Amino acid sequence: MPAPAATVGFIRAQFAAPAAVCAGTTTRDGGASVGRLASLNLAAHVGDDPAAVAANRARLAQALALPAAPLWLRQVHGSGVVVAEASGPEPEADAAITLAAGRVLAVLTADCLPVALASRDGLRLGLAHAGWRGLVAGVLERTVAALGVPGRELVAWLGPAIGVAAFEVGAEVRAAFLAGDPGAAVAFTANERGRWQADLAALARRRLAGLGVLDVGGGELCTYADAARFYSHRREPGGGRMATLLWRQS
């Protein structure tokens, strides 16, 4: 994978995918956006100057030498999955898959968890936007099903997301997870306010493990705690978005 230009922030995924598989998440460094959106905002729906968003996306494509324009999704915190080869511009979905080289999958996040999936031979790729609502709705289950191989034949990477120390939720969120998986209680810690600290990465790992996906990297970077590198909707409501990208070189 070519090294990104120094002026565009990009964190490469570290997981057991073949060398031809490229994945990672942008930081907020190196873009044209200003103010609360400074500087590499890649979302067109947060009130940014459209010219700045277009410039940021162009800089990213150039820095990473992308083989094609990313498939941007209209994300709705659901479980919809699209096939990149068959989709039009910005389909409504929270995950995408591809079986083709040169197709670039993308999801936008600013606290939710991006989950990249690749078959061990690198021929099947999937990328999901997995906030708590998407996890409960089954976005990972649907993505793995769409890839069409057993979970044991997949590897995964969890990108930057809000960490357990910052992710306070109500009892209804905990109940939603425990309804389908009582063992998910281990990912919630009661706090002194009568609410719960939720470990989003641990919840995703449980879902993946239930599908047979056990080779999982990442999950240690907190968007809320690292304001210098990451946007965080909880820390800065209405702020920008990072992009997680996944593709296979020809």
TINU-419049 format. One record per residue: residue number from 1; residue in one letter; x, y, z of N, C-alpha, C, CB in turn. Coordinates in steps of 0.02 Angstrom, whole numbers, plus 50000, padded with zeros to 5 digits. Each point is the difference from the previous one (the first is absolute). Last residue first. Glycine has a CB too. Layout:
NUM;A;X;Y;Z;X;Y;Z;X;Y;Z;X;Y;Z
...
***
This chain:
250;S;49738;49784;49624;49998;49953;49943;50064;49959;49998;49925;50078;49936
249;Q;49975;50023;50296;50038;50020;49942;49996;49946;49947;50077;50069;50072
248;R;49736;49987;50119;50052;49952;49980;50035;50024;49938;49936;49906;50051
247;W;49922;50221;50169;50002;49980;49930;50055;49949;49989;49955;50112;49965
246;L;49914;50072;50225;50021;49931;49991;49998;49983;49927;49959;49968;50114
245;L;50019;50252;50087;50001;49976;49932;50026;49928;49998;50017;50117;49957
244;T;49872;50090;50215;50037;49937;49998;49992;49972;49930;49983;49977;50125
243;A;49995;50286;49979;49980;49947;49954;50045;49939;50012;49959;50084;49914
242;M;49947;50143;50242;50055;49964;49970;49972;49949;49950;50072;50016;50104
241;R;49807;50223;49979;50002;49927;49998;50065;49975;49970;49875;49997;49991
240;G;50024;50244;50149;50015;49965;49938;49999;49925;50008;50067;50097;49965
239;G;49782;50059;50200;50067;50005;49972;50007;49958;49938;50044;50021;50113
238;G;49765;50009;50048;50000;50037;49937;50068;50007;49968;49904;50060;50044
237;P;50102;49896;50212;49942;49986;49958;50000;50044;49937;49935;49968;50102
236;E;50258;49951;50063;49986;50059;49960;49941;49987;49954;50122;50034;50005
235;R;49939;49801;50155;50041;50055;50026;49983;50066;49966;50091;49919;50025
234;R;49802;49885;49901;49982;50010;50071;50039;50057;50030;49973;49879;50010
233;H;50073;50053;49769;49934;50031;50003;49980;50013;50072;49968;49943;49894
232;S;50280;50048;50000;49958;49963;50045;49933;50036;50006;50100;49956;50065
231;Y;50154;50030;49779;49935;50030;50014;49963;49955;50049;49995;50057;49886
230;F;50278;49939;50101;49935;49973;49980;49943;50048;50014;50045;49888;50022
229;R;50198;50149;50025;49998;49959;49939;49930;49984;49975;50107;49952;50037
228;A;49941;50183;50160;50049;50024;49951;49994;49961;49934;50076;50033;50093
227;A;49797;49913;50106;49972;50056;49961;50048;50024;49946;49933;50033;50099
226;D;50030;49747;50053;50054;50026;49959;49974;50055;49953;50059;49888;50006
225;A;49799;49987;50148;50058;50020;50040;50054;50035;49960;49976;49905;50073
224;Y;49822;50005;49825;49983;50052;50048;50062;50027;50035;49888;49946;50017
223;T;50127;49869;49832;49988;50063;49965;49986;50057;50048;49955;49936;49903
222;C;50193;49833;50131;49939;50034;50022;49994;50068;49966;50006;49941;50111
221;L;50123;49802;49848;50004;50073;49992;49933;50033;50016;50090;49985;49913
220;E;49960;49771;50080;50031;50032;50058;50000;50077;49997;50070;49898;50011
219;G;49858;49919;49825;49952;50012;50054;50027;50037;50059;49947;49899;49963
218;G;50181;49923;49850;49976;50068;50012;49955;50006;50061;50009;50019;49879
217;G;50006;49746;49983;50049;50049;50022;49967;50067;50014;50088;49941;49935
216;V;49845;49777;50041;49977;50070;49999;50055;50045;50028;49879;49963;50013
215;D;50041;49775;49931;50063;50035;49986;49984;50073;49989;50053;49896;49948
214;L;49773;49945;50085;50040;50004;50062;50065;50038;49991;49950;49893;50034
213;V;49794;50041;49860;50056;50045;49983;50040;50013;50063;49935;50054;49905
212;G;49856;49818;50082;50060;49962;49984;50060;50041;49981;49926;49912;49965
211;L;49852;50158;50115;49998;49983;49929;50060;49958;49979;49937;50105;49979
210;G;50040;49981;50241;49941;49959;49989;49992;49977;49928;49947;50060;50094
209;A;50224;50092;49964;50016;49933;50025;49941;49953;49990;50078;50050;50084
208;L;49890;50177;49863;50043;49966;49951;50017;49929;50023;50048;50111;49967
207;R;49831;50024;50181;49959;49986;49941;50041;49962;49948;49932;50103;50021
206;R;50181;49973;50168;49954;49946;50018;49958;49980;49940;49997;50042;50118
205;R;50145;50143;49858;50038;49937;50002;49955;49941;50018;50104;50065;50032
204;A;49803;50151;49977;50011;49979;49931;50039;49934;49998;49999;50120;49963
203;L;49970;49978;50245;49935;49977;49974;50007;49976;49928;49941;50081;50076
202;A;50245;50018;50026;49988;49934;50028;49934;49972;49976;50066;50032;50101
201;A;49989;50188;49836;50044;49952;49967;49989;49929;50026;50084;50091;49983
200;L;49799;50087;50120;49975;49988;49932;50043;49948;49964;49956;50117;49997
199;D;49988;49934;50261;50061;49986;49962;49978;49978;49930;50065;49966;50106
198;A;49813;50192;50099;49996;49945;49951;50065;49994;49961;49876;50017;49992
197;Q;50014;50081;50255;50055;50011;49952;50002;49939;49954;50067;50072;50083
196;W;49715;50029;50065;50046;49946;49982;50054;50026;49953;49909;49915;50016
195;R;49915;50189;50195;50000;49983;49929;50056;49950;49988;49953;50113;49968
194;G;50001;50006;50239;49946;49953;49988;49993;49981;49927;49943;50048;50097
193;R;50230;50089;50007;49940;50038;49981;49940;49954;49986;50074;50089;49953
192;E;50153;49839;50100;49970;50030;50059;49937;50040;49985;50113;50004;50050
191;N;49956;49784;49792;50035;50059;50026;49960;50031;50058;50051;50021;49886
190;A;49980;49719;49982;49958;50050;50032;50042;50059;50024;49918;49910;50035
189;T;50136;49928;49754;50020;50012;50069;49956;50055;50029;50119;49964;49975
188;F;49894;49845;49801;49970;50059;50032;50022;50004;50073;49900;49993;49923
187;A;50150;49825;49922;50023;50060;49965;49971;50064;50029;50012;49932;49898
186;V;49930;49843;50175;50070;50012;50017;50028;50063;49967;50014;49877;50012
185;A;49764;50036;49944;50005;50039;50062;50072;50015;50019;49894;49947;50039
184;A;50027;49911;49779;50025;50067;49984;50004;50044;50062;49952;49989;49886
183;G;49953;49786;50105;50071;50005;50017;50030;50068;49984;50007;49880;49980
182;P;49765;50059;49963;50009;50016;50070;50073;50007;50021;49894;49940;50022
181;D;49978;50089;49743;50063;49969;50024;50010;50018;50073;50051;50005;49883
180;G;49759;50071;49994;50023;49951;49952;50060;49961;50023;49956;50071;49913
179;A;49948;50097;50224;49942;49963;49975;50020;49945;49952;49930;50102;50015
178;L;50224;50058;50075;49991;49940;50040;49940;49959;49977;50052;50060;50096
177;F;49998;50151;49801;50052;49950;49986;49987;49935;50037;50082;50092;49981
176;A;49773;50088;50057;49994;49981;49930;50052;49948;49981;49956;50114;49974
175;A;50047;49986;50242;49947;49950;49993;49993;49976;49928;49940;50054;50096
174;R;50211;50122;49952;50024;49936;50028;49947;49946;49990;50069;50061;50085
173;V;49868;50153;49857;50050;49975;49953;50027;49933;50024;50031;50119;49970
172;E;49817;49995;50168;49966;49973;49941;50050;49974;49948;49906;50079;50021
171;A;50161;50033;50182;49983;49930;50010;49967;49969;49939;49987;50024;50121
170;G;50175;50183;49834;49947;49985;50046;49985;49926;50004;49953;50112;49977
169;V;50295;50005;49969;49935;49986;49969;49949;49985;50055;50056;49954;49897
168;E;50215;50148;50044;49948;49989;50050;49933;49990;49965;50064;50069;50085
167;F;50202;49941;49848;49936;49979;49971;49950;49981;50053;50061;49960;49899
166;A;50176;50106;50131;49960;50057;49977;49930;49981;49977;50105;50053;49966
165;A;50061;49788;50111;50001;50052;50052;49955;50059;49981;50115;49966;50030
164;V;49921;49848;49818;49955;49985;50055;49998;50055;50052;50023;49880;49980
163;G;50039;50190;49768;50022;49950;50047;49954;49993;50060;50115;50023;49965
162;I;49852;50051;49762;49997;50024;50068;50017;49943;50049;49914;50085;49967
161;A;50198;49892;49798;49931;50011;50021;50001;50025;50072;49956;49910;49921
160;P;50215;49998;49851;49989;50045;50057;49926;50011;50014;50108;50056;49973
159;G;49937;49717;49899;50031;50066;49996;49986;50043;50061;49991;49993;49877
158;L;50027;49732;50069;49957;50050;50031;50036;50067;50000;49943;49912;50072
157;W;50073;49846;49776;50035;50055;50034;49948;50049;50024;50103;49985;49928
156;A;49918;49732;49982;49967;50064;50010;50046;50051;50033;49891;49940;50008
155;V;50083;49805;49838;50037;50038;50050;49969;50069;50004;50108;49935;49979
154;L;49805;49802;49929;50005;50073;49998;50046;50026;50054;49885;50005;49952
153;E;50037;49764;50011;50041;50018;49942;50008;50076;49992;49961;49895;49945
152;R;49904;50003;50225;50069;49979;50013;50046;50017;49942;49957;49909;50073
151;G;49804;50126;49913;50037;50050;50039;50072;49982;50013;49894;50029;50051
150;P;49980;49878;49729;49997;49991;50073;50042;50052;50036;49980;49878;49983
149;V;49919;50194;49782;50049;49950;50023;49993;49992;50075;50080;50028;49905
148;G;49797;50137;49953;49990;49933;49974;50053;49948;50017;49941;50055;49912
147;L;49996;50197;50117;50065;49979;49975;50000;49927;49978;50053;50084;50075
146;A;49757;50015;50031;50007;50023;49930;50066;49979;49970;49926;50097;50027
145;A;50031;49859;50203;49958;49958;49957;50008;50019;49927;49918;49987;50093
144;V;50190;50147;50065;50033;49935;49994;49959;49954;49956;50051;50014;50114
143;T;49853;50192;49935;50060;50009;49958;50036;49934;49990;50011;50117;50042
142;R;49803;49890;50103;49979;50006;49930;50059;50009;49953;49892;50050;50039
141;E;50147;49942;50194;49973;49936;49978;49981;50003;49926;49958;49977;50116
140;L;50108;50222;49988;50057;49955;49989;49977;49932;49976;50064;50061;50089
139;V;49772;50102;49964;50038;50020;49941;50060;49954;49988;49964;50118;50020
138;G;49837;49887;50148;50029;49943;49964;50042;50018;49940;49906;49937;50039
137;A;49971;50193;50144;49960;49984;49940;50029;49943;49959;49964;50118;49998
136;V;50150;49969;50193;49939;49968;50023;49958;49977;49940;50001;50071;50104
135;L;50192;50052;49848;50018;49935;50028;49937;49963;50023;50110;50046;50036
134;G;49864;50174;49886;50016;49953;49946;50018;49931;50026;50038;50097;49932
133;R;49926;50076;50224;49937;49983;49967;50012;49949;49943;49954;50114;50028
132;W;50232;49976;50087;49963;49952;50041;49935;49979;49967;50051;50050;50103
131;G;50130;50017;49726;49984;50031;50064;49959;49950;50040;50004;50117;49951
130;A;50134;49854;49821;49969;49962;50055;49999;50042;50064;50039;49893;49948
129;H;50007;50086;49770;49993;50055;50048;49960;49972;50058;50005;50092;49910
128;A;50148;49764;49901;49938;50017;50034;50009;50060;50046;49966;49880;49994
127;L;50142;49958;49785;50014;50056;50044;49934;50024;50030;50102;50034;49933
126;G;50031;49748;49916;49940;50031;50026;50018;50055;50049;49937;49893;49983
125;L;50169;49920;49809;50008;50055;50047;49933;50027;50022;50109;50029;49947
124;R;50033;49754;49916;49935;50025;50022;50011;50052;50055;49944;49890;49970
123;L;50241;49998;49929;49956;50009;49942;49931;50029;50018;50060;49906;49947
122;G;50144;50022;50191;49997;50069;49977;49951;50014;49945;50115;50006;50033
121;D;49941;49791;50107;50032;50003;49934;49997;50070;49970;49971;49880;49983
120;R;49927;50073;50225;50071;49986;50009;50038;49999;49933;49971;49934;50102
119;S;49814;50223;49931;50011;49928;50000;50076;49987;50001;49892;49979;49935
118;A;49997;50242;50175;50031;49974;49939;50005;49924;50005;50065;50107;49983
117;L;49823;50140;50140;50003;49927;49996;50032;49979;49934;49897;49990;50073
116;A;50063;50238;50111;50022;49975;49935;50007;49924;50004;50061;50108;49975
115;V;49806;50100;50166;50024;49931;50002;50016;49977;49930;49930;49976;50103
114;P;50022;50263;50062;50008;49971;49933;50030;49930;50005;50014;50115;49950
113;L;49837;50037;50234;50055;49955;49987;50002;49977;49927;49995;49963;50119
112;C;49916;50278;50007;49979;49933;49983;50061;49959;49977;49885;50042;49968
111;D;50153;50182;50073;49988;49965;50064;49976;49929;49987;49973;50109;50056
110;A;50046;50031;49758;50026;50049;50048;49979;49978;50069;49995;50094;49915
109;T;50014;49819;49797;49988;49992;50072;50026;50060;50039;50006;49875;49987
108;L;49937;50001;49747;50016;50060;50038;49983;49989;50073;49980;50072;49898
107;V;50092;49755;49885;49949;50020;50048;50026;50061;50037;49957;49881;50012
106;A;50101;49963;49744;50011;50054;50047;49941;50006;50048;50069;50061;49915
105;L;50070;49784;49868;49945;50006;50046;50016;50055;50051;49971;49878;49985
104;V;50117;50059;49756;50018;50030;50064;49936;50008;50042;50100;50060;49949
103;R;50003;49783;49833;49941;50032;50027;50017;50025;50070;49922;49926;49931
102;G;50236;49946;49939;49993;50068;49977;49937;50036;50022;50067;49965;49906
101;A;49932;49767;50074;50057;50043;50013;49985;50071;49975;50080;49901;49991
100;A;49721;49929;50088;50041;50023;49944;50060;50040;50024;49898;50002;49927
99;L;49906;49910;50193;50041;49942;49982;50049;50019;49945;49907;49922;50033
98;T;49945;50216;50175;50022;49994;49931;50040;49936;49993;50002;50126;49986
97;I;49810;50024;50192;50047;49947;49986;50023;50005;49927;49946;49925;50087
96;A;49933;50236;50129;50008;49983;49930;50050;49943;49994;49973;50118;49963
95;A;49854;50034;50226;50056;49955;49985;50001;49986;49926;49993;49948;50114
94;D;49840;50187;49987;50052;50009;50051;50058;49951;49992;49913;50043;50077
93;A;49886;50090;49756;50024;49938;50030;50052;50018;50052;49979;49934;49894
92;E;49891;50179;49883;49984;50000;50071;50019;49932;50029;49906;50084;49984
91;P;50224;50027;49801;49941;49961;50019;49989;50005;50075;50020;49922;49903
90;E;50135;50210;49924;49978;50006;50070;49936;49962;50014;50055;50110;50003
89;P;49993;49875;49749;50034;50048;50044;49966;50005;50068;50036;50064;49899
88;G;49925;49706;49983;50005;50066;49972;50035;50046;50049;49896;49982;49933
87;S;50136;49741;50046;49970;50057;50033;50008;50064;49961;50021;49944;50108
86;A;50065;49820;49860;49932;50010;49976;49968;50064;50024;49989;49877;49995
85;E;50235;50042;50064;49996;49995;49928;49932;50020;49972;50085;49910;50006
84;A;49961;50076;50231;50029;50059;49968;49992;49998;49925;50081;50009;50093
83;V;49751;49886;50086;50056;49975;49962;50028;50057;49959;49951;49882;49995
82;V;49913;50138;50248;49997;50004;49927;50062;49967;49970;49931;50107;50007
81;V;49910;49901;50238;50063;49984;49968;49991;50004;49925;50035;49925;50097
80;G;49835;50155;50157;49999;49989;49928;50070;49990;49972;49896;50067;49993
79;S;50013;49982;50238;50037;49939;49985;50001;49985;49925;49969;49957;50113
78;G;50016;50287;50039;49961;49939;49992;50045;49941;49984;49904;50068;49961
77;H;50128;50185;50060;50006;49962;50062;49957;49937;49999;50023;50107;50061
76;V;50018;50043;49749;49939;50012;50039;50000;49963;50067;49939;50018;49892
75;Q;50220;50081;49873;49996;49957;50059;49941;50020;50044;50124;49984;49996
74;R;49967;50028;49747;49955;50042;50039;49981;49958;50061;49954;50065;49897
73;L;50282;49908;49957;49934;49976;50018;49959;50055;50034;50046;49884;50011
72;W;50177;50089;49803;49974;50032;50061;49928;49977;50011;50076;50101;49983
71;L;50140;49803;49879;49927;49995;50002;49977;50030;50066;49999;49896;49925
70;P;50237;50177;49948;49966;49958;50049;49924;49998;49989;50091;50027;50081
69;A;50084;50005;49715;49966;50041;50051;49967;49954;50050;49981;50093;49916
68;A;50230;49805;49969;49935;50024;49977;49972;50046;50055;49979;49895;49930
67;P;50237;50010;50093;49989;49976;49932;49933;50023;49971;50069;49902;50028
66;L;50098;50228;50155;49943;49955;49997;49986;49979;49928;49951;50055;50101
65;A;50236;50067;50032;50001;49972;49932;49943;49950;49992;50125;50016;49995
64;L;49923;50131;50196;50000;49927;50006;50005;49965;49933;49933;50013;50102
63;A;50064;50227;49912;50049;49978;50050;50006;49925;50004;49977;50103;50064
62;Q;49857;49998;49796;50068;50009;49974;50052;49973;50048;49961;50101;49937
61;A;49813;49898;50129;50009;49955;49944;50071;50004;49972;49878;50012;49972
60;L;50061;50140;50197;50005;49932;50026;50013;49951;49943;49923;50030;50094
59;R;50036;50194;49850;50066;49993;50032;50010;49928;50026;49997;50122;50032
58;A;49792;49932;49881;50050;49997;49946;50070;49991;50030;49927;50072;49926
57;R;49895;49962;50221;49994;49933;49969;50052;49992;49944;49878;49997;50029
56;N;50107;50214;50074;50025;49950;50047;49998;49930;49971;49961;50072;50094
55;A;49945;50105;49783;50073;50006;50001;50030;49948;50047;49991;50122;49975
54;A;49776;49894;50016;50025;49973;49937;50076;50002;49999;49896;50038;49942
53;V;49999;50062;50241;49992;49927;50002;50027;49968;49937;49898;50013;50072
52;A;50097;50220;49935;50051;49974;50046;49995;49924;50004;49996;50108;50066
51;A;49843;50007;49809;50065;50003;49966;50055;49972;50044;49961;50100;49935
50;P;49819;49921;50152;50007;49945;49953;50066;50000;49963;49878;50002;49986
49;D;50083;50093;50262;50002;50028;49932;50010;49942;49952;50047;50112;50041
48;D;49840;49821;50189;50063;50024;49975;49991;50031;49930;50061;49912;50068
47;G;49775;49971;50083;50000;50072;49993;50065;50030;49976;49918;50001;50088
46;V;50023;49761;49937;50009;50031;50065;50006;50076;49996;50056;49896;50038
45;H;49931;49918;49787;49935;50013;50032;50005;50036;50067;49960;49899;49944
44;A;50216;50010;49900;49965;50053;49965;49936;50021;50035;50048;49958;49895
43;A;50204;49929;50186;49928;49992;49995;49967;50060;49968;50003;49928;50102
42;L;50233;50036;49962;49984;49965;49938;49925;49989;49991;50111;49944;50007
41;N;50093;50220;50127;49932;49973;50003;49981;49970;49933;49968;50085;50087
40;L;50251;50011;50017;49988;49950;49947;49931;49969;50010;50124;49977;49991
39;S;49959;50191;50158;50008;50029;49935;49984;49950;49944;50087;50076;50048
38;A;49784;50050;50126;50070;49996;49979;50028;49931;50016;50013;50124;50018
37;L;49763;49974;50029;50009;49944;49954;50072;49990;49978;49884;50019;49961
36;R;50035;50162;50178;49986;49939;50037;50011;49938;49958;49918;50063;50067
35;G;50198;50134;49822;49957;50006;50059;49991;49934;50035;49942;50094;49945
34;V;50119;49884;49797;50020;50048;50052;49952;49999;50058;50053;50073;49912
33;S;50048;49768;49856;49944;50024;50041;50026;50044;50057;49933;49897;49971
32;A;50201;49977;49865;49984;50070;49983;49944;50028;50042;50039;49977;49886
31;G;50151;49817;50178;49946;50018;49954;49990;50074;49992;49948;49895;50032
30;G;50205;49959;50116;50021;50007;49931;49947;50020;49951;50082;49919;50027
29;D;49873;49949;50215;50056;50041;49977;50005;50004;49924;50060;49969;50104
28;R;49794;49901;50057;49972;50064;49980;50054;50047;49971;49913;49987;50089
27;T;50096;49742;49883;49995;50044;50058;49972;50066;49976;50099;49943;50058
26;T;49861;49799;49832;50030;50067;49998;50000;50031;50069;49963;50014;49881
25;T;50048;49717;50066;49955;50055;50017;50037;50066;49996;49932;49923;50073
24;G;50093;49810;49806;50020;50047;50051;49949;50055;50008;50119;49974;49976
23;A;49978;49806;49847;49948;50025;50044;50028;50049;50049;49937;49893;49988
22;C;50113;49920;49788;50018;50064;50029;49942;50026;50042;50077;50026;49904
21;V;50027;49733;49973;49942;50033;50030;50024;50062;50038;49939;49889;50010
20;A;50214;49959;49886;49964;50038;49949;49939;50036;50027;50040;49917;49917
19;A;50097;49934;50217;50033;50064;49987;49963;50043;49948;50107;49945;50028
18;P;49754;49880;50126;50055;49996;49952;50027;50070;49983;49950;49894;49952
17;A;49938;50078;50288;49978;49995;49931;50061;49994;49954;49897;50068;50026
16;A;50075;49954;50229;50031;49944;49965;49974;49990;49929;50015;49947;50109
15;F;50015;50294;50032;49965;49937;50010;50025;49949;49950;49898;50062;50042
14;Q;50113;50212;50019;50046;49946;50016;49959;49937;50014;50087;50081;50047
13;A;49874;50171;49816;49975;49943;50038;50056;49949;50010;49885;50019;49955
12;R;50160;50248;50011;49993;49936;49965;49975;49946;50046;50091;50034;49922
11;I;49876;50239;50074;50024;49947;50043;49988;49933;49966;49977;50069;50104
10;F;50048;50207;49823;49972;49935;49984;50032;49947;50044;49977;50035;49881
9;G;50015;50253;50045;50004;49951;50053;49966;49935;49983;50005;50094;50081
8;V;50122;50098;49767;49934;49969;50009;50006;49945;50052;49967;50027;49880
7;T;50222;50099;50044;49952;50051;50020;49930;49972;50009;50069;50082;49939
6;A;50123;49789;49985;50010;50020;50069;49947;50049;50024;50121;49981;49986
5;A;49829;49833;49825;50036;50063;50004;50002;50024;50072;49966;50029;49883
4;P;50012;49710;50086;49961;50060;49986;50044;50062;50004;49897;49943;50044
3;A;50190;49809;49881;49996;50043;50059;49960;50063;49983;50110;49956;50042
2;P;49848;49806;49832;50042;50060;49998;49991;50042;50063;49993;49999;49876
1;M;49982;49729;50108;49958;50060;50000;50044;50062;50000;49908;49938;50061
***
